[in-house]
């Protein structure tokens, strides 16, 4: 694994670099339409961003990342200085979320009705460790786990591209699982002057926690305000669908993203009327469904998938429904963010030879 990527050190892939500082991040809230951008870019611009994970910075972990991580055996020089600076300068409100969110970024030409396409070009771990947490009565087994504490944070070293967890606390045998880095939060600003909480996702994107958003994937979001005012955060080294314990392997990433404006008419021709996030990978088109109840999130995802098949390929509704039942996986993105997420993986190859 590469050396620790402190701010401004190491390779920066894009011509524009955005660090996470007290002046470029929000803690626990997402940008809204009245926020001033921290960066302005042209349509098609590529930007390298240093994101910072909230794990190791929170009050129940001591609000001191240097002490927290060195207490787990990390060398002081391998604790990120931007994390230390942010904790020293910023405070979260009692009703704010945990996430550090970098932005907003104004993208020239983006207007309501358009889509903003955010393509992931690079994800590089900034540190050789992360944290997996279960806390605050949250997670799929709220009320059962954690059993004897309000907060359980599992420090997780990364060795040779794998996270490692012991089979028993303090034991010498461990399990290794591969890294698959992505950003849990990618979004656009909502209209108005009220900043949304960082935890629940929505039509604006935000805390989607869709692990398909790895290198090569694109997230399409309906623009709500001029310039889109994009933002990112909640970096992960790895996450299973569901993210059942509350967090996955949370750790800071250096990411390079491309921001493209898809004009309204082009967007409608390609995808129909999108009212929420859509992911595209080399293999799949991935509509989403979001709701506080998982069953309703599934229903919304199915409706979105049918609408996409009808708009893109002219498929009859009853045939689209049949196709989805026979050929499409509906995956649980996460069940721990107040609003549950479901995403459908529609294989693009199934429609080879069909005019889009």
C-alpha positions in Angstrom: 0.0 0.0 0.0 1.2 3.5 -0.8 2.5 5.9 1.8 0.1 8.1 3.7 -1.2 10.9 1.5 -1.0 14.1 3.5 -2.7 17.2 2.0 -0.8 18.4 -1.1 1.7 15.5 -1.1 1.9 12.6 -3.5 0.4 12.3 -7.0 -2.5 14.5 -8.0 -4.1 13.2 -11.2 -6.3 16.2 -12.2 -5.2 19.8 -13.1 -7.5 21.1 -10.3 -6.9 20.0 -6.6 -9.4 20.6 -3.8 -8.2 19.8 -0.3 -10.5 19.3 2.7 -9.9 22.2 5.1 -12.1 24.0 7.7 -13.0 26.4 4.8 -14.0 23.7 2.2 -16.0 21.2 4.3 -19.3 21.0 6.1 -19.6 18.7 9.1 -22.9 16.9 9.4 -24.8 19.0 6.8 -25.1 19.1 3.0 -24.8 22.2 0.9 -28.0 24.1 -0.1 -28.7 26.6 -2.8 -27.6 29.6 -0.7 -24.1 28.3 0.0 -21.2 29.9 -1.7 -19.1 27.5 -3.8 -15.6 26.7 -2.6 -14.5 25.9 -6.2 -15.8 26.8 -9.7 -15.1 24.5 -12.7 -16.1 24.3 -16.3 -18.3 21.6 -17.8 -16.2 18.5 -18.2 -13.6 19.5 -15.6 -11.6 16.9 -13.7 -10.9 17.6 -10.0 -8.8 15.7 -7.5 -10.2 15.9 -4.0 -8.8 14.8 -0.7 -11.7 13.5 1.3 -11.6 12.9 5.1 -13.5 10.2 6.9 -15.3 11.1 10.1 -14.2 8.0 11.9 -11.7 8.7 14.6 -12.8 12.3 14.8 -16.2 12.0 16.6 -16.9 12.9 20.2 -17.5 9.3 21.2 -14.0 8.6 19.9 -12.5 11.4 21.9 -12.6 14.2 19.2 -8.8 13.8 18.9 -7.7 11.9 15.8 -4.0 12.0 16.7 -4.7 10.4 20.1 -7.3 8.0 18.8 -5.2 6.5 15.9 -1.8 6.5 17.7 -3.7 4.7 20.5 -4.3 1.9 17.9 -0.6 1.8 16.9 -0.6 4.3 14.1 2.6 6.3 13.8 1.9 10.1 14.4 3.1 10.9 10.8 0.4 8.6 9.4 -2.4 10.5 11.0 -3.9 13.0 8.5 -3.1 16.6 9.3 -6.3 17.8 7.7 -8.3 15.6 10.0 -6.5 17.1 13.0 -7.0 20.7 11.6 -10.7 20.2 11.0 -11.5 18.8 14.4 -9.6 21.7 16.0 -11.5 24.3 14.0 -15.0 23.0 13.5 -17.8 21.8 15.7 -20.9 19.7 14.9 -24.3 20.7 16.2 -26.2 18.2 18.4 -28.6 17.5 15.5 -26.0 17.3 12.8 -24.8 14.1 11.1 -21.3 12.6 11.4 -20.0 13.1 7.8 -17.4 15.5 6.6 -18.6 16.8 3.2 -16.2 18.6 0.8 -17.7 21.4 -1.4 -19.9 22.8 -2.9 -18.4 22.9 -6.4 -20.1 25.2 -9.0 -20.2 23.6 -12.4 -20.6 26.2 -15.2 -23.7 25.6 -17.3 -25.6 23.3 -15.0 -29.2 24.4 -14.6 -32.3 23.0 -13.0 -33.8 20.4 -15.4 -30.3 19.2 -16.4 -28.5 16.2 -15.0 -25.0 16.5 -13.4 -22.9 13.4 -14.3 -20.1 12.7 -11.7 -17.7 10.1 -13.1 -15.2 8.4 -10.7 -11.8 8.3 -12.3 -9.5 7.4 -9.4 -9.8 6.3 -5.8 -6.6 6.1 -3.8 -6.4 5.3 -0.1 -4.8 8.0 1.9 -4.0 5.9 4.9 -3.3 2.2 5.6 -6.2 1.7 8.1 -9.9 2.4 8.7 -12.7 2.0 11.2 -15.9 0.0 11.2 -18.5 1.2 13.8 -21.8 0.2 15.4 -23.2 3.0 17.5 -26.1 5.1 18.7 -28.7 2.3 18.6 -28.4 2.1 14.9 -27.7 -0.7 12.4 -29.9 -3.5 11.2 -29.9 -5.1 14.7 -30.7 -2.0 16.7 -31.6 -3.0 20.2 -29.5 -6.2 19.9 -26.1 -4.9 19.0 -23.9 -3.5 20.4 -24.6 -5.5 23.5 -22.8 -3.8 26.3 -21.7 -0.4 25.0 -23.2 2.7 23.3 -20.4 2.7 20.8 -18.2 0.0 19.2 -15.5 1.1 16.8 -13.3 -1.6 15.3 -10.0 -0.3 14.1 -9.1 -2.1 10.9 -5.6 -2.2 9.5 -5.1 -2.6 5.7 -2.4 -5.1 4.6 -1.6 -5.8 1.0 -4.8 -4.4 -0.3 -7.0 -6.2 2.2 -8.8 -5.1 5.4 -8.0 -7.5 8.3 -10.2 -8.3 11.3 -9.4 -10.8 14.0 -11.7 -13.8 14.6 -11.7 -13.0 18.3 -10.8 -9.8 20.1 -7.0 -9.8 20.7 -6.5 -13.1 18.8 -3.8 -13.8 16.3 -6.0 -15.4 13.6 -7.8 -13.0 11.3 -10.0 -12.7 8.2 -8.9 -10.7 5.2 -11.3 -9.1 2.7 -10.5 -7.1 -0.4 -10.7 -3.3 -0.7 -13.2 -1.8 -3.2 -13.0 2.0 -2.6 -15.9 4.4 -3.3 -17.5 7.5 -2.0 -20.6 7.0 0.1 -21.7 10.6 -0.4 -22.0 12.2 -3.8 -24.6 14.9 -4.4 -26.0 18.2 -5.6 -27.4 21.0 -3.5 -31.0 21.3 -2.7 -32.9 24.5 -3.5 -33.4 27.0 -0.7 -31.4 28.1 2.3 -31.8 25.0 4.6 -28.9 22.6 4.6 -30.0 18.9 4.7 -28.8 16.5 7.4 -25.9 14.5 6.0 -27.4 11.0 6.9 -30.6 10.4 4.8 -30.1 10.2 1.0 -32.7 11.7 -1.4 -33.3 13.0 -4.9 -30.2 15.2 -4.3 -28.0 12.1 -3.9 -26.1 12.5 -0.7 -25.4 9.5 1.5 -26.4 6.9 -1.1 -23.8 4.3 0.0 -24.0 2.5 -3.4 -20.8 0.4 -3.6 -21.0 0.2 -7.4 -19.8 3.8 -7.5 -16.2 2.7 -7.9 -13.7 3.7 -10.6 -15.4 3.9 -14.0 -18.9 4.5 -12.6 -21.0 7.6 -13.2 -23.7 9.0 -10.9 -26.4 11.1 -12.6 -28.3 13.6 -10.4 -31.1 16.0 -11.3 -29.8 19.5 -10.9 -31.8 21.6 -8.4 -29.9 24.9 -8.4 -27.8 26.9 -10.9 -24.2 25.4 -11.0 -25.5 22.2 -9.3 -23.2 22.9 -6.3 -21.8 19.4 -6.1 -20.1 17.8 -3.1 -18.6 14.5 -1.9 -17.7 12.7 1.3 -18.1 9.6 3.4 -15.1 7.8 1.8 -15.1 4.0 2.1 -12.4 1.4 1.5 -15.1 -1.4 1.3 -18.8 -2.0 2.0 -21.1 -4.9 1.7 -24.6 -4.2 0.3 -26.8 -3.4 3.4 -24.0 -1.8 5.5 -25.7 -3.6 8.3 -23.6 -2.6 11.3 -24.1 1.1 10.6 -20.7 1.9 8.9 -18.5 -0.2 6.6 -14.7 0.2 6.3 -14.6 4.0 6.6 -11.3 5.7 5.7 -10.0 8.7 3.8 -9.6 8.6 0.0 -8.0 10.8 -2.6 -10.4 10.8 -5.5 -10.4 12.2 -9.0 -13.8 13.0 -10.5 -15.1 14.4 -13.7 -18.1 16.7 -13.7 -20.3 16.8 -16.9 -23.5 18.6 -17.5 -26.2 16.6 -19.4 -28.6 19.1 -20.9 -32.3 18.5 -20.1 -33.3 17.4 -23.6 -30.4 15.0 -23.9 -31.1 13.7 -20.4 -34.7 13.0 -21.2 -33.9 11.2 -24.4 -31.4 9.0 -22.7 -33.1 8.3 -19.4 -36.6 9.7 -19.4 -37.8 11.9 -16.5 -35.4 11.2 -13.7 -36.5 12.3 -10.3 -33.7 10.6 -8.4 -30.2 9.2 -8.6 -29.1 6.9 -11.4 -25.8 5.0 -11.6 -24.1 3.8 -14.8 -21.3 1.3 -14.9 -19.6 -0.5 -17.8 -22.1 -3.4 -17.3 -25.2 -1.9 -15.7 -27.7 0.9 -15.6 -28.7 1.3 -12.0 -31.9 3.1 -11.0 -32.6 3.6 -7.3 -35.4 3.7 -4.8 -35.3 5.5 -1.5 -37.8 5.5 1.4 -37.8 5.2 5.2 -39.5 1.8 4.8 -37.5 -0.8 2.9 -40.6 -2.3 1.2 -41.5 1.0 -0.2 -37.9 1.6 -1.3 -38.1 -1.6 -3.3 -41.4 -0.5 -4.9 -39.9 2.8 -5.9 -36.9 1.2 -7.4 -39.1 -1.2 -9.4 -41.1 1.8 -10.7 -37.9 3.7 -11.6 -36.5 0.7 -13.4 -39.7 0.2 -15.4 -39.8 3.9 -16.3 -36.1 3.7 -17.4 -36.8 0.7 -19.7 -39.8 2.4 -21.2 -38.0 5.7 -21.8 -34.7 4.3 -23.1 -35.8 1.3 -25.1 -39.6 1.8 -25.6 -40.4 -1.4 -23.7 -44.0 -2.1 -22.9 -44.8 -1.7 -19.2 -45.9 -5.3 -18.6 -42.9 -6.7 -20.6 -40.5 -4.4 -18.6 -42.0 -5.8 -15.4 -41.5 -9.3 -16.6 -37.9 -8.6 -17.7 -37.0 -7.2 -14.3 -38.4 -10.2 -12.6 -36.5 -12.6 -14.7 -33.2 -10.9 -15.3 -32.5 -8.0 -12.9 -31.1 -8.1 -9.3 -32.5 -5.6 -6.8 -29.9 -5.0 -4.2 -30.2 -3.3 -0.8 -27.8 -0.4 -0.9 -28.1 0.2 2.8 -30.6 -0.1 5.7 -28.9 2.2 8.2 -29.3 5.8 7.0 -32.8 6.6 8.2 -33.9 6.4 4.5 -33.3 2.9 3.1 -31.8 2.5 -0.3 -32.4 -0.1 -3.0 -30.7 -0.3 -6.5 -31.5 -2.4 -9.5 -28.7 -3.7 -11.8 -30.1 -3.7 -15.4 -27.6 -5.4 -17.7 -26.9 -3.1 -20.7 -25.7 -6.1 -22.8 -29.2 -7.6 -22.7 -30.2 -4.7 -25.0 -27.4 -5.0 -27.5 -28.9 -4.3 -31.0 -31.8 -2.4 -29.5 -31.8 1.3 -30.5 -31.6 3.5 -27.4 
